[in-house]
Amino acid sequence: MARIDAFLKLGLAQGCSDVHLAVGVPPMLRMNGDLMPIKFRELSITELETYLLEILTATQKEKLQQGHDLDFSYVGDEGARFRVNVFRKATGIGAVFRHIPGEVPTLEQLNVPDILKQFCEYHQGMVLVTGSTGTGKSTTLAAMVNHLNETRNLNIISLEDPIEFVHPSKQCQVIQREIGTHVASFADGVRSAMREDPDVILVGELRDAETISMAMTAAETGHLVLATLHTTGAVKTIDRIIDALPGGLREQTKGFLAMSLKAVVTQVLVKTPDGRGRRAILEILVNNRAIAKLITTDQTHQIASQLQTGKDLGMQVMDQALLDAIVAKEIDPDDAIRYAAEKKKFHRYVTNTDLVPTIDLSDKPEL
């Protein structure tokens, strides 16, 4: 057994999501969003490098020596699976191990709106799941793939960096390919996938213009593309895609988004009232004629109002979703206010008054 497995087993026993290892500090666990040190000595450079080198392949060791970060999957001594990032920093080496549950969660278990099942029924177009790092985007996408796998007969090609949830083929054929292991890049993976008779292509991250362009081509040519993007709202997602491609393709990109973008789901993870878990809260955009027109006429700033009035179509803005979850006692209001755009609406629910912004009377006009 690799010595690093002892830390991973401890983390799993505590129910953490991530194990952090860095030089000069003791190992730390991410517990329901908070980072907490364990009772252990500060790790030295030699000690931590020894731990990590035990689990690296010769190729990975060479890449790390050359100054590259490493992203890979690791299966611990007892079969637990982790997504790993190893990196170098000012004080030496560091690593983060994120636990990947052995069973793929269902959409029901995630307690997300039923409209996500409808998104799985599309036969072509693009559905984006967005949010900052660590908000559960991969988990939501995995649950959507699992729903497809159980309800339709399709060829699903997944491109991930690295592979996280493992999907056994059920009613679908699920082909999982890892960036750097099975294919050079996301863009190359999408290009190759279009020659492999896919029905659904999952792109782990739209991280550059070439990948975005290839994913758009796949969505326009009769495939359902599921992908993630590191953006924090539906409007910012659309603007990010438009700005990512060369100016000469701006009108073409807007046309694609108006016609082929089906939905944008933006999520955050908010603590439950007892502090023992976190719940995904979603902002949802469902593309329709009104939103398509706003995209093509450079009026994306007005999309937020469409989300507010599109409840019948399954749309919702983040603030309202947070408020609804607070009223239903599903999330902690003191944590929820951190993710709110208009924080005044949340003041009546907050118990920690330090979180409520004070009013600056100096900004008021003299009477």
C-alpha positions as CSV (number, residue, x, y, z in Angstrom):
1,M,0.0,0.0,0.0
2,A,1.3,3.5,-0.9
3,R,1.9,5.5,2.2
4,I,-0.3,8.3,0.8
5,D,-3.3,6.0,1.1
6,A,-3.3,6.5,4.9
7,F,-4.2,10.2,4.4
8,L,-6.8,9.3,1.8
9,K,-8.5,6.7,4.0
10,L,-8.6,9.2,6.9
11,G,-10.2,11.8,4.6
12,L,-12.8,9.3,3.4
13,A,-13.6,8.2,7.0
14,Q,-14.3,11.9,7.8
15,G,-16.5,12.4,4.7
16,C,-14.3,15.0,3.1
17,S,-14.4,15.9,-0.6
18,D,-10.7,16.7,-1.1
19,V,-7.4,16.0,0.6
20,H,-4.8,18.7,0.3
21,L,-1.1,18.0,0.7
22,A,1.5,20.8,0.6
23,V,5.0,21.5,2.0
24,G,5.2,23.4,5.2
25,V,1.7,22.6,6.5
26,P,-0.1,19.5,7.8
27,P,-2.4,17.6,5.4
28,M,-5.8,19.3,5.1
29,L,-9.3,18.1,4.4
30,R,-12.1,19.9,2.6
31,M,-15.1,19.4,4.8
32,N,-18.4,20.7,3.4
33,G,-16.6,23.6,1.7
34,D,-14.2,24.4,4.6
35,L,-10.5,23.5,4.7
36,M,-9.4,21.9,7.9
37,P,-6.0,20.7,9.0
38,I,-5.6,17.2,10.5
39,K,-3.5,16.5,13.6
40,F,-0.2,15.7,11.9
41,R,3.2,17.3,11.5
42,E,4.0,19.8,8.8
43,L,5.1,18.0,5.6
44,S,8.7,18.5,4.5
45,I,9.7,18.7,0.8
46,T,11.5,15.3,1.0
47,E,8.6,13.6,2.8
48,L,5.9,14.8,0.4
49,E,7.9,14.1,-2.7
50,T,8.5,10.6,-1.5
51,Y,4.8,10.0,-0.9
52,L,3.8,11.3,-4.3
53,L,6.6,9.6,-6.3
54,E,5.3,6.2,-5.0
55,I,2.1,6.6,-7.1
56,L,3.5,8.3,-10.2
57,T,4.3,6.4,-13.4
58,A,7.7,7.0,-15.1
59,T,6.1,9.3,-17.7
60,Q,4.4,11.3,-15.0
61,K,7.6,11.7,-13.0
62,E,9.4,13.0,-16.1
63,K,6.6,15.5,-16.8
64,L,6.7,16.7,-13.2
65,Q,10.5,17.0,-13.4
66,Q,10.1,19.2,-16.5
67,G,7.9,21.6,-14.5
68,H,4.4,20.4,-15.8
69,D,1.4,20.0,-13.6
70,L,-0.1,16.5,-13.5
71,D,-3.8,15.6,-13.8
72,F,-4.7,11.9,-13.4
73,S,-7.0,9.4,-11.7
74,Y,-5.8,7.4,-8.8
75,V,-7.4,4.3,-7.3
76,G,-6.5,3.8,-3.6
77,D,-5.7,0.6,-1.8
78,E,-9.3,-0.2,-1.0
79,G,-10.7,0.8,-4.4
80,A,-11.6,4.4,-3.8
81,R,-11.1,6.6,-6.8
82,F,-9.6,10.1,-6.8
83,R,-9.0,12.9,-9.3
84,V,-5.5,14.1,-8.6
85,N,-3.6,17.3,-9.5
86,V,0.1,17.5,-8.6
87,F,1.9,20.8,-9.0
88,R,5.0,22.7,-7.9
89,K,4.9,26.0,-6.0
90,A,7.3,28.4,-4.3
91,T,7.9,26.2,-1.3
92,G,8.0,22.9,-3.1
93,I,5.6,20.2,-4.4
94,G,1.8,20.0,-3.7
95,A,-1.2,17.9,-4.5
96,V,-5.0,17.8,-4.3
97,F,-6.9,14.5,-4.2
98,R,-10.6,14.8,-5.0
99,H,-12.8,11.8,-4.1
100,I,-14.9,10.4,-6.9
101,P,-17.8,8.3,-5.6
102,G,-17.8,4.7,-6.8
103,E,-21.5,4.9,-7.9
104,V,-22.7,7.5,-10.4
105,P,-25.3,9.6,-8.7
106,T,-28.8,9.9,-10.2
107,L,-30.5,13.2,-11.0
108,E,-33.0,12.4,-8.3
109,Q,-30.3,11.9,-5.7
110,L,-28.8,15.3,-6.6
111,N,-32.3,16.8,-6.1
112,V,-32.0,19.0,-9.1
113,P,-35.0,20.3,-11.1
114,D,-36.7,17.8,-13.4
115,I,-36.0,19.9,-16.5
116,L,-32.5,18.5,-16.5
117,K,-34.0,15.2,-17.6
118,Q,-35.7,17.1,-20.5
119,F,-32.3,18.4,-21.6
120,C,-31.2,14.8,-22.0
121,E,-34.0,14.2,-24.5
122,Y,-32.5,16.6,-27.1
123,H,-31.2,14.9,-30.2
124,Q,-28.8,17.7,-31.1
125,G,-27.5,21.1,-29.9
126,M,-25.4,22.1,-26.9
127,V,-26.2,22.0,-23.2
128,L,-23.7,23.7,-20.9
129,V,-23.2,23.1,-17.2
130,T,-21.2,26.0,-15.7
131,G,-19.8,27.3,-12.4
132,S,-16.6,27.9,-10.7
133,T,-14.1,25.2,-9.7
134,G,-15.5,22.7,-7.1
135,T,-19.2,23.4,-7.6
136,G,-20.1,19.9,-8.8
137,K,-20.3,20.4,-12.6
138,S,-18.8,17.0,-13.3
139,T,-21.2,15.3,-10.9
140,T,-24.2,16.9,-12.6
141,L,-22.9,15.9,-16.0
142,A,-22.2,12.4,-14.8
143,A,-25.8,12.1,-13.5
144,M,-27.1,13.3,-16.9
145,V,-25.0,10.7,-18.7
146,N,-26.3,8.1,-16.3
147,H,-29.9,9.1,-17.1
148,L,-29.2,8.8,-20.8
149,N,-27.4,5.5,-20.2
150,E,-30.5,4.1,-18.5
151,T,-33.3,5.5,-20.7
152,R,-32.0,5.7,-24.3
153,N,-30.1,3.6,-26.8
154,L,-27.2,5.8,-27.9
155,N,-23.4,5.9,-28.5
156,I,-22.0,8.3,-25.9
157,I,-18.4,9.5,-26.2
158,S,-17.0,11.2,-23.2
159,L,-13.8,13.3,-23.2
160,E,-12.4,14.0,-19.7
161,D,-9.2,15.2,-18.1
162,P,-8.9,12.9,-16.2
163,I,-11.7,10.3,-16.3
164,E,-13.7,10.7,-13.1
165,F,-16.9,8.7,-12.8
166,V,-16.8,5.4,-14.5
167,H,-19.9,4.6,-16.6
168,P,-20.6,0.9,-17.3
169,S,-22.6,0.6,-20.5
170,K,-26.2,-0.1,-19.8
171,Q,-28.7,0.7,-22.6
172,C,-26.1,3.0,-24.2
173,Q,-22.6,2.3,-25.3
174,V,-20.4,4.7,-23.2
175,I,-16.9,5.3,-24.5
176,Q,-14.7,7.2,-22.1
177,R,-11.5,8.8,-23.3
178,E,-8.9,10.6,-21.2
179,I,-7.0,13.6,-22.4
180,G,-3.3,12.9,-22.5
181,T,-3.8,9.2,-22.3
182,H,-6.1,8.3,-25.2
183,V,-6.2,11.6,-27.1
184,A,-4.0,14.6,-27.2
185,S,-6.5,17.4,-26.5
186,F,-10.2,18.1,-26.1
187,A,-10.3,19.6,-29.6
188,D,-8.6,16.5,-31.1
189,G,-11.0,14.3,-29.1
190,V,-14.1,16.1,-30.5
191,R,-12.7,16.0,-34.0
192,S,-12.1,12.3,-33.7
193,A,-15.5,11.6,-32.0
194,M,-17.4,13.0,-35.0
195,R,-16.0,10.2,-37.1
196,E,-17.0,7.5,-34.5
197,D,-20.8,7.6,-35.1
198,P,-21.7,9.4,-31.8
199,D,-25.1,10.5,-30.6
200,V,-23.8,12.4,-27.6
201,I,-20.4,13.9,-27.0
202,L,-19.4,15.0,-23.5
203,V,-16.6,17.6,-23.4
204,G,-15.1,17.8,-20.0
205,E,-14.1,21.5,-20.4
206,L,-14.4,24.1,-23.2
207,R,-11.0,25.5,-22.3
208,D,-9.9,27.2,-25.5
209,A,-11.2,28.6,-28.8
210,E,-10.4,25.5,-30.8
211,T,-12.3,23.3,-28.5
212,I,-15.3,25.7,-28.4
213,S,-15.3,25.8,-32.2
214,M,-15.1,22.0,-32.6
215,A,-17.9,21.6,-30.0
216,M,-20.1,24.1,-31.9
217,T,-19.5,22.2,-35.2
218,A,-20.5,18.9,-33.5
219,A,-23.7,20.5,-32.1
220,E,-24.6,21.9,-35.5
221,T,-24.1,18.6,-37.3
222,G,-26.7,16.5,-35.5
223,H,-25.0,15.6,-32.2
224,L,-26.0,16.5,-28.6
225,V,-23.0,18.1,-26.9
226,L,-22.8,18.3,-23.1
227,A,-20.0,20.4,-21.8
228,T,-18.7,22.5,-18.9
229,L,-17.4,26.1,-18.8
230,H,-15.9,28.0,-15.9
231,T,-18.4,30.9,-15.8
232,T,-20.7,32.1,-13.1
233,G,-24.0,32.8,-14.8
234,A,-26.0,32.3,-18.0
235,V,-25.3,35.7,-19.4
236,K,-21.5,35.5,-18.6
237,T,-21.5,32.1,-20.3
238,I,-22.9,33.4,-23.6
239,D,-20.6,36.5,-23.5
240,R,-17.6,34.2,-22.8
241,I,-18.2,32.0,-25.8
242,I,-18.7,35.0,-28.1
243,D,-15.5,36.7,-26.9
244,A,-13.5,33.5,-27.0
245,L,-13.6,33.2,-30.8
246,P,-11.9,35.6,-33.3
247,G,-13.8,38.8,-34.1
248,G,-14.4,37.7,-37.6
249,L,-16.5,34.8,-36.4
250,R,-18.5,36.9,-34.0
251,E,-21.7,36.9,-36.1
252,Q,-21.4,33.2,-36.9
253,T,-20.9,32.5,-33.2
254,K,-24.0,34.5,-32.2
255,G,-26.0,32.7,-34.9
256,F,-24.8,29.3,-33.5
257,L,-25.8,30.3,-30.0
258,A,-29.2,31.5,-31.1
259,M,-30.0,28.3,-33.0
260,S,-28.1,25.5,-31.3
261,L,-27.5,26.5,-27.7
262,K,-30.3,24.6,-25.9
263,A,-29.7,25.4,-22.2
264,V,-27.2,26.8,-19.7
265,V,-27.1,25.4,-16.1
266,T,-25.1,27.4,-13.6
267,Q,-24.6,25.9,-10.2
268,V,-23.2,26.6,-6.8
269,L,-22.9,24.3,-3.7
270,V,-24.5,25.7,-0.6
271,K,-24.2,24.3,2.9
272,T,-27.3,22.5,4.4
273,P,-28.8,24.0,7.6
274,D,-27.1,21.4,9.8
275,G,-23.7,22.1,8.2
276,R,-23.1,18.4,7.4
277,G,-23.6,18.6,3.6
278,R,-24.0,20.8,0.6
279,R,-26.8,21.2,-1.9
280,A,-26.5,22.2,-5.5
281,I,-28.5,25.3,-6.3
282,L,-29.0,26.0,-10.0
283,E,-29.6,29.0,-12.3
284,I,-31.3,27.7,-15.5
285,L,-31.6,29.2,-19.0
286,V,-33.7,27.5,-21.6
287,N,-33.1,29.0,-25.0
288,N,-36.2,30.4,-26.8
289,R,-37.0,32.9,-29.5
290,A,-36.8,35.9,-27.2
291,I,-33.4,34.9,-25.8
292,A,-32.1,34.0,-29.3
293,K,-33.1,37.5,-30.5
294,L,-31.3,39.1,-27.6
295,I,-28.1,37.2,-28.5
296,T,-28.2,38.1,-32.2
297,T,-28.9,41.8,-31.4
298,D,-26.1,42.2,-28.8
299,Q,-28.6,42.6,-25.9
300,T,-27.4,39.8,-23.7
301,H,-27.6,42.1,-20.7
302,Q,-31.4,41.7,-20.9
303,I,-31.4,37.9,-20.7
304,A,-31.6,38.0,-16.9
305,S,-35.1,39.5,-17.1
306,Q,-36.1,36.6,-19.5
307,L,-34.9,34.1,-16.8
308,Q,-37.2,35.8,-14.3
309,T,-40.3,35.6,-16.5
310,G,-39.5,32.2,-18.0
311,K,-40.5,30.1,-14.9
312,D,-43.1,28.2,-16.9
313,L,-40.4,27.0,-19.3
314,G,-38.2,25.8,-16.4
315,M,-36.0,28.8,-16.1
316,Q,-34.9,30.3,-12.8
317,V,-32.4,33.0,-11.7
318,M,-29.9,32.1,-9.0
319,D,-31.2,34.5,-6.4
320,Q,-34.7,33.1,-6.5
321,A,-33.5,29.6,-6.5
322,L,-31.5,30.4,-3.3
323,L,-34.4,32.1,-1.7
324,D,-36.7,29.1,-2.5
325,A,-34.2,26.7,-1.0
326,I,-33.9,28.9,2.2
327,V,-37.7,29.0,2.7
328,A,-37.8,25.2,2.2
329,K,-35.1,24.9,4.9
330,E,-32.8,23.1,2.5
331,I,-29.8,25.4,2.7
332,D,-28.1,27.6,5.3
333,P,-29.0,31.3,4.7
334,D,-25.7,32.5,6.1
335,D,-23.9,30.5,3.4
336,A,-26.4,31.3,0.7
337,I,-26.0,35.0,0.9
338,R,-22.4,34.6,-0.3
339,Y,-23.7,33.6,-3.7
340,A,-26.5,36.1,-4.0
341,A,-26.4,39.0,-6.5
342,E,-28.9,41.2,-4.6
343,K,-28.0,40.5,-1.0
344,K,-30.7,42.8,0.5
345,K,-33.3,40.2,-0.3
346,F,-31.6,37.8,2.1
347,H,-31.1,40.0,5.1
348,R,-34.3,38.8,6.8
349,Y,-33.0,35.2,6.8
350,V,-29.4,35.7,7.8
351,T,-28.5,35.0,11.5
352,N,-24.9,36.2,11.3
353,T,-25.2,40.0,11.2
354,D,-21.6,40.4,10.2
355,L,-22.6,39.1,6.7
356,V,-25.1,41.9,6.2
357,P,-23.5,44.9,4.5
358,T,-23.8,48.2,6.5
359,I,-25.4,51.2,4.8
360,D,-22.9,53.9,4.0
361,L,-24.7,57.2,5.0
362,S,-22.0,59.3,3.3
363,D,-23.4,58.3,-0.1
364,K,-26.8,59.9,0.8
365,P,-27.6,63.4,-0.5
366,E,-27.8,66.2,2.0
367,L,-31.3,67.3,2.9
